Structure formats: C-alpha cells, structure tokens
Amino acid sequence: MVRPSLMNLSAITSASLPKLISYSSFSNCQSCASPSAKLSFFRLFQESSELRKLSTGRQTHSQMITSGFIPTTFVSNCLIQMYIRCVDLDSACKVFDEMPDRDVVSWNAIISGYVQTGLMREAQCLFKAMPDCDVISWNSMISGYMQNGNLNESVELFLEMMKIGVEPDRITFSVVLKLISAWKAYEMGIQIHGLALKMALALDVVTGSALVDMYAKCGSLSDSLCFFREMPQRNWVTWSAIIGGCAQNEQFKNGFDLFLEMQREGIGVSQSSYASLFRSCAGLPCLEVGKQLHGHAMKNNFISDVVVGTATLDMYAKCDSLTDAMRMFWELPNRSRQTCNAMLVGFGRNDRGIEALKLFKFMNISCILADEISLSAVLSACAEAKAYLQGMQVHCLAIKTSHSLNICVMNAILDMYGKCRALVNACNVFEEMEQRDAVSWNVIITALEQNGLYEEAFSHLNQMLLCSLEPDVFTYGSVVKACAALQSLDFGRLIHGRIIKSWLGSDSFVGTALIDMYCKCGMLEEAQALHDRIESQTMVSWNAIISGFSLQKKSEEAQKFFGQMLELGLQPDNFTYATILDTCANLAMMGLGKQIHSQLLKQELHKDVFISSTLVDMYAKCGNMQDALLMFEKMPERDFVSWNAIICGYANHGLGFEALSMFERMKMENITPNHATFIAVLRACGHVGLVDEGLRYFESMNQVYDLEPELEHYSCMVNLLGRSRGVHEALDVINYMPYEADAVIWRALLSACKIHRNVGIAELALEKILLLEPEDSSACILLSNIYAEVGRWDQVSRMRKMMRRSMMKKEPGCSWIEVNSVMHAFIVGDISHPWSELIFNVLDNLIGDMILAGNKAVELDEATTSMEQLVG
C-alpha cells in the first residue's frame, strides 16, 4: 500500500499551535521519558481523538517531534488511535511502522483502522503477521468481514477461532449473532445460544440483547420475548431490540405495549425504538397514533435526528398523509439519502409521479447521490406518470453510476418501459440482462399482456418454465388476462390446470383473473363455480363475477350477485356501482338505477367522472333524457365518455338535432371526439335524414381528427345513404370501403331495399348475409316482406318453404317493463301473463283506433301478417 509522506513537522512553529497545548510542559523536558510529558501528550492525543480534531492532533504530534520526546508504546498507541478516529489511516500506518516496540494494542489498533476503511485484504495480512492474536483481534476481523458483506469469511474465522481455543467474549457473541440475524440461520442461532449459556455469557446484557435481536430477526418472536422476560438486566439496547423485533414480525400492538412498559420502567427512549414504532404505525396503518408518537419524539428532542425524522415522514407517507410527510421533509435540518428515498417511495405509493420526479431533481441539485432504492423509486414514478423521456434519462444515470448491474434497478427500468408502451426498449433491456429473477419475467410478461402482445406473453411463459423458474400469482394473473383477451378457452383451461398443481387455485388474485377469463369466454357456470370456491372473496372477485355476467348480457344474474355481495356486508366501489348501473340500463330498470344514484349521492361518489358518465348513460337508455341531461349539466368535470353518453342517448331516441347540437358544443369545449362519438353522430344524421351533414362528419374523421373510419362507421353511412338517396349509393359505399362487409352492413342495405322496394339488390344482400350467417332467419323474413310489398307472392311462398326446409326459426321477440318495482316480460305468442287477455284486448282496440285514424302502415302490416299466416 502506497502512503503519502507526512508533512514536514519540523517546519511548524510553536506560534501555529493551539493555546490548549501547555508549552511549559515541554520547554524544560530534558528526559525523553518525562512522566509529565508522557501524560500531557496522552491527554492531548486523547482529546483530539474524542473531538476528531485532526489538525490539532497533527500539531501535537509535530510538537512532540520537535521537543525531542521519544514516545513510549502507550503514547504511540494513543497517537495511532487518534489518527484512526480522525480517518487518517496513512499517518497511523507510518507511526505504526516507526514504532520500535509494538504490543497487542498496537496491532489491534492498526488492524481496526484497516477494517473500518474496508481494506480487508490488508487487515488480513496484518492479522496473520501479528505475533499474538487475542480475542479483540479476532473480533475485529470477524466484524470487518461481516460489515463488508463477506458473511462466509466471518463464519470461517469464528470457527477457526474456536478451533484453536481462543475463548470468545460478549463482543464475539454480539458480532456472531448479528451475522446469524443477517443469514436468518435459526438453527445456528440456537447452537450459539447454547455456547453462550455454557460460557455463562447468555445473561450478559450485551450478549442477551444480541440474542433477543437474533431470535426476532429469524422470525421466532415468541423465543425472543421469552428470553427477553428471563433477562435479569435489560438496557435501552435490549428494549429497542424487542420493540424492533415486534415491528419486523408485524406484531405492531405488542411493540406499542412494550414501549409503554419501557417508559414505566424509566428506561427512556432511543433512536432505534422510535424508528421501530413509526414503522409499526406505518404498517397498521394508524395515522393518529403516529401523530401522538411524533409529538412524543418532539418533546424528547429526537425529531431533529435524521433517522427518527426519516422514520416519521415514512410513516406519514405510508399513512397517505403526504402533506405532513412533505412538511416533515422540509423541516428536517439534515436530509440524508434515506430521507429522500422514503419520500420518493411515498410519492410512488400514492401515484404522485410528477412530485417524485421533482424531488429526484432536488436530490441531484443537493448532491445527494442516488442508490438502488432511489433509482427504483423514481423509475416507478416515471412508469406511473408515463414519463418516457425522464425514464430514459434515469436509465442513463443508472448505467453511468453502475447501478444498472443491480437486478432491482433493471426490473424497475423494464417495468417503466413496459408501462410507457416502449416495448422495443423493454425487450432489449430484458435480453441484455445478465441476471433475471422471477420478477424480471413477471414484468416482461405483464408488459406484453398490457400492450396487447398476447402470443408473445405465452412464449415468454414457456421460456420462463424452460429456465426452471416457477411462475407465481403475478405470472399466472397476466397470462390468464391474455387468455381472456384472446378468448382462448383451451389455453386458459391448460393454465388453470397448472395453477391448481401449483397450489395457487385458492388465491384470490389468480381466482379473480380466472373468473374474468371464464366469463369472457362465455363459460359462466365455470366462473360462478370458481367464484364460490374462493376462500377469501374480495371486492375484486365480486366485481369480476358481476361484470362478467353483465358483459354476457346476463344483467338479472349480475344484479343477483350484487344483492348477495350486499348481504355479506361488503361495500361496493366505483367499479361495482358502474357495472350495476349498466345492468339497469340494459334492463331499463330506472327504479333500481335511481336507488343506486341515491346511494352514490350519500357516499359522495357521484362526483367521479366515470360514475357520472354511467348515470347519464343509464338515464338515457331508460328513456329519461330529461334526467340524463340534468345529470350531464351537473357534472363538475366531463370527459369524452360523458359527451359520448349524452350524444348517444339523443341519437338512440331519434333526437338527431339535439345530438348534433351536443356534438357542436363538445367541439367548442375542446373535447376531442373518438370513434364512438362519430358512430352516435352518424346515427343521429340517419335519424333526421341529414345526408350532407353526415357525409361532412364522416370525411372530417380522417381529415380533421386523424381517425380512420371503422366498419361500424361504414355501416352508419350505408344506412344513411340507403334510406335517403337510394340503395345504389349505399352499395357503392360497400364496394369501395377498405373492409370486407359483415352481416350488419348487408342487413342495413337490406333494410334500405325494403324502403325503396328494390328486389334485385335485396336478393344480393340476402345472399351475402346467408354466406356469413346461414342461420339468420330475420333477413329471410325481411326479403319475404319485400316480395309481399311488390306483390310477388310466389316468391313469398318459395321463401317460406326454403325456411321450413332449412329448419330456420325466427327468434321470438321479447319486451319488458318495470311497474311498481315488478318486472313484466312479454314474448311473442306467449299468453302466460295473468293479464294477457286484458292486454290483448287493449292492443286490439289501439290497432283499431290507428286504422281508423288512417295509418296505412298498420293496414299494410296487418295484411302482411294475415298473408304470412295463410302461407304457412
């Protein structure tokens, strides 16, 4: 080891020395071993060491040389200790090298200096060269290796120490028990405990405190508490260890009880006990107790301590009180890296990505170097805020500071790119990773699933299995979601089988994903059976089964599940209410919808833009446009979903002009329309026959809003042009659109043919429909009606015979109405309703009144119906 030369000590004059040195003690010093000089130098070196005043110690050393005083081994040892405590290892080594006589203290001091600096190789060389190693030497080396992360070397040294017969002391046991705590080696800890008992050191307060800490950190809090109660003497370290153990084992209440007992015994408080208690408050979480503890720490002048302050703001952040956390952060006199990390993690937990990025910028300005935790937290913030450019900059910083070698940082980078939809970057990072764990695979599989690359997600699952890594709940959750998106029932069942074999079938997270998958694949019975088997049914699992049945148009069953959920005492969330409101809209159950609305008002959830939009949609679909508009106007905030709901409501009820007026108002408020908006607008134009306006809106999709028209938009245009300008223009749209026409578009053309009585194109439309949907009876009946309107009864008869031969049956129409909270359903030809005779009499009277009023359409429909009955 190369050390810089010491300063020219003889060049320092006595005038430059501090006044605390008594020069008279040296001026008459003729003997190099003067007792007074020895005492003076010892005291001055000791004072410099305690105050860590390197400059004073150097000056004293200079004076000792110029005075001609030859230091004894004792004084040289004091000088070495002073240099080591003042972190000047080079000067300490020079003094050690020049010592004519060294004792065991000299060797231990210099070894300790190397250990504290992390130079374990040099310390090991000195240790081996030491003539007589005592227990202090061994303790220094064992502790040094442990502090530098070389746990195996620490254990090997301890075993070698025992082998050669060096008797351990309480410091040895304290260090070794810390080592076992880091390893969580419970069985080894029991053996060390037995050795301490054999040597009568187990009841020593230092060894005992280490045993309490070891048992707690090894997850055996009961053993820790039992030994703690048996200790004859306990100090604040012991109490801090047991309180910290309760926090680490999530026995938070026990920790508070012990703290109160500690106060009653007059032990006082400590930095570590406060930190553990604040961690307990964060774990519960319990903000009120945390605030009381904050006041207690302030009273005892601990709140300015950086460790206690960091634990306090971490508690506020984890209790979702970020305002208090930020105030605590800025009030701290000193902010460490750990303080900033706690604040960054707090911002991340509360989805405050922008504030996290600002804090990270403050860290860089304040020269607070980021570590793995800082980078992981800020990368998570970038992912939450979708801050792609900032995330790339943090990635560069991680590479520059070599933190990119840390697997946690790399996983955070991977997650950031995935959530920012930069899949190419995410895949590149994943491929370049030298080390991957289960989290790495989970992150890339989730990123692929969230970005719609479902097949690639399955491929990565197979690669993960080939690497002998067992998927966990998060892996299966993402893969099952991919199966649901693809509606791949076979692969979903295969994954379900692996989940059962992995003993994860009862997990609520995986179970919820499976329920959603089975619902989206139309397997509602399997979904319900799985829902019933989940051990702990959470709001998420109930939402999955309710939304699944609602998605499959099983609205009544979805409402039954909602009732069961309420009976269990579970409180619905925004998603639950939105789903049930959607079922009310599907069933036109405005009564239940109004009850849900009242509940939302009571819980003050109606201000949520998602809920408000669903209420607008519910009232509109129930035919109550007045309340739909009232709800819309009262919304404090509106997004494109809200505008789409009100525009669709007007369009579906034939109020085309009102729908278009709302669309113009939407544009004036700078809300950008989407594909769904234009579907409603084009339908509104179709209802009121505004062909030119419809064409203009259709063209503006691509030209103004950069929206490529989809198949449903072309269907609206076929319907609009077919009804207003004739079937030939509608057919031109079908021929020139960039998509292959589906059955819906051909049905729209067929409906237009009925209006214009165009048999030729109607036959073409029916031919196309039957190619796509051979069992469609409604299209055949529509063409039959067109034949009847033009008087081609032979074709009507042929069509009916063809339908009978093909076993086609018209699906019976169904309608329902809610009266006095009772649902009444009606099916064509059904006379099961108790009031059916009265209902049919009223209908006959209404039809008669309409005919008398001159409604020719009714006469034509009556004639058509009679003819259909005659021909079979």
Secondary structure, DSSP 4 states (H G I P E B T S, - for coil): ---PPPP-GGG--GGGS-TTS-THHHHT--STT-HHHHHHHHHHHHHHHHHT-HHHHHHHHHHHHHTT----HHHHHHHHHHHHHTT-HHHHHHHHHH-SS--HHHHHHHHHHHHHHT-HHHHHHHHHH-SS--HHHHHHHHHHHHHTT-HHHHHHHHHHHHHTTPPP-HHHHHHHHHHHHHHT-HHHHHHHHHHHHHTT-TTSHHHHHHHHHHHHHTT-HHHHHHHHHH-S---HHHHHHHHHHHHHTT-HHHHHHHHHHHHHTT----HHHHHHHHHHHHHTT-HHHHHHHHHHHHHTT-TTSHHHHHHHHHHHHHTT-HHHHHHHHHH-SS--HHHHHHHHHHHHHTT-HHHHHHHHHHHHHTT----HHHHHHHHHHHHHHT-HHHHHHHHHHHHHTTGGGSHHHHHHHHHHHHHTT-HHHHHHHHHH-S---HHHHHHHHHHHHHTT-HHHHHHHHHHHHHTTPPP-HHHHHHHHHHHHHHT-HHHHHHHHHHHHHTT-TT-HHHHHHHHHHHHHTT-HHHHHHHHHH-SS--HHHHHHHHHHHHHTT-HHHHHHHHHHHHHTTPPP-HHHHHHHHHHHHHHT-HHHHHHHHHHHHHTT-TTSHHHHHHHHHHHHHTT-HHHHHHHHHH-SS--HHHHHHHHHHHHHTT-HHHHHHHHHHHHHTTPPP-HHHHHHHHHHHHHHT-HHHHHHHHHHHHHTT-----HHHHHHHHHHHHHHT-HHHHHHHHHHSSS---HHHHHHHHHHHHHHT-HHHHHHHHHHHHHH-TT-HHHHHHHHHHHHHTT-HHHHHHHHHHHHHTT--PPPPEEEEEETTEEEEEETT---STTHHHHHHHHHHHHHHHHHTT-HHHHHHHHHHHHHHHT-
